[in-house]
Amino acid sequence: MKAICTGLIAGTVCYMFILQLQAVSANPSSERVLYSFCPKGGFHCSDGASPESSLINVNGTLYGTTYGGGNSESGVIFALRAGTDREDVLHSFGDGNDGLNPMGGVIYVKGSLYGTAYSGGGHGAGALFALDLTTDAEATEYGFCGEEFCLDGEGPEGGLIKTKGTLYGMTSAGGAVGKGTIFSYDMKTGTETVILSFVGRNGSDPQAGLLDVDGRLYGTTSGGGTHGCGTVFSFDPDAGETVLHSFGCGTDGAFPKSGLIEVNGTLYGTAWSGGVRGCASGTGCGTVFSVNASTGAEAVLHAFDNTDGQWPTAGLIDVKGVLYGTTSFGGAYTSCGDGAGCGTVFAIDPHTGQETVVYSFGGTDGATPVGGLINVNGLLYGTTSAGGAYGYGTVFMLIPVAPA
């Protein structure tokens, strides 16, 4: 236990993490809530509420965003300090110009956090922001819909990636026909450029971030494509976009809301619905899928059936050859009141398709995980958008368990 603690966070702050590990060591699939949002109640969640994004780890401190809460109930950027249960609000969104309601996470670039807010930004259509970790000063780098008809994009929901001094992301709307964009942002000049407008047949309404593999960008759209149920695509800055797979609204999945990961030339992701089983939507409980990055061949690794999860909205991570993810509903407990379950953390062997429910949320320990997971020295960290001690979401930790 001490070795893991020391590897994660050095020095005098190790003691609390030893306690945390001891708390979960009796059952490797047990979970520990590190922080529950909104202890003062829902009328004023000054510390944030309803996180919808993944976390990042910078030198032992976890950073993330919440969709709601803060001084104006429009979301915050927060830090969870290493080795303590102390949460610090670094910025409260609220004047409109700085962005409102961030849905994506943040990335770390040379001492600052960069991310997107879904609305606000001066024109009301979202913002690309930066926060200096030395001063905690937040600045809007770009406000979307600065061009007529929002040709520059509108409503970014996913996060950003950085490639060679340029930030890339997507907007869920705006662009040439209002169905979303891929954009670049030059960090030196402050120039935003739309490099692709989705028009329907090539996808629409992208809700996730992008993946960079050797200079080629990969992503998903939650709508559009041949059948209207979403796509997996690649984008070459020189050759343009290629739709690798159009979801058929059935057994192969439908409406992917998450980004992708790449493992040995294969792309992996989740589809929000579809599959071969029931669920309240009538279109299936969602799938885990793979797509060959060269040929576009798609395969379903697992179709959820509610007992093992339902409606995954987040992407996957690879930990020593095993894929881990979350589902926003489903699982063993229905104490969240909707009868569909409070959500799960799952693991899947990409070679066999064997899926294991690592943890089922029950409400007070968190509910409805919308964001993905991160791996910090063998421990998984994530957020839930609801549940916890006060009902407004959590930051949690657990030890991963591989499929049997």
Secondary structure as UniProt FT lines:
FT   HELIX           2..8
FT   HELIX           11..13
FT   HELIX           14..25
FT   TURN            28..29
FT   STRAND          31..36
FT   TURN            39..40
FT   TURN            42..43
FT   TURN            46..47
FT   STRAND          56..58
FT   TURN            59..60
FT   STRAND          61..66
FT   TURN            70..73
FT   STRAND          76..80
FT   TURN            82..83
FT   STRAND          87..92
FT   TURN            97..98
FT   STRAND          106..109
FT   TURN            110..111
FT   STRAND          112..117
FT   STRAND          127..132
FT   TURN            133..135
FT   STRAND          138..143
FT   HELIX           148..150
FT   TURN            151..152
FT   STRAND          161..163
FT   TURN            164..165
FT   STRAND          166..171
FT   STRAND          173..174
FT   STRAND          181..186
FT   TURN            187..190
FT   STRAND          191..197
FT   TURN            201..202
FT   STRAND          203..204
FT   STRAND          211..213
FT   TURN            214..215
FT   STRAND          216..221
FT   STRAND          223..224
FT   STRAND          231..236
FT   TURN            237..239
FT   STRAND          240..246
FT   TURN            251..252
FT   STRAND          253..254
FT   STRAND          261..263
FT   TURN            264..265
FT   STRAND          266..271
FT   TURN            280..281
FT   STRAND          287..292
FT   TURN            293..295
FT   STRAND          298..303
FT   TURN            307..308
FT   STRAND          309..310
FT   STRAND          317..319
FT   TURN            320..321
FT   STRAND          322..327
FT   STRAND          329..330
FT   TURN            335..338
FT   STRAND          344..348
FT   TURN            350..352
FT   STRAND          355..360
FT   TURN            364..365
FT   STRAND          366..367
FT   STRAND          374..376
FT   TURN            377..378
FT   STRAND          379..384
FT   STRAND          386..387
FT   STRAND          394..398
//
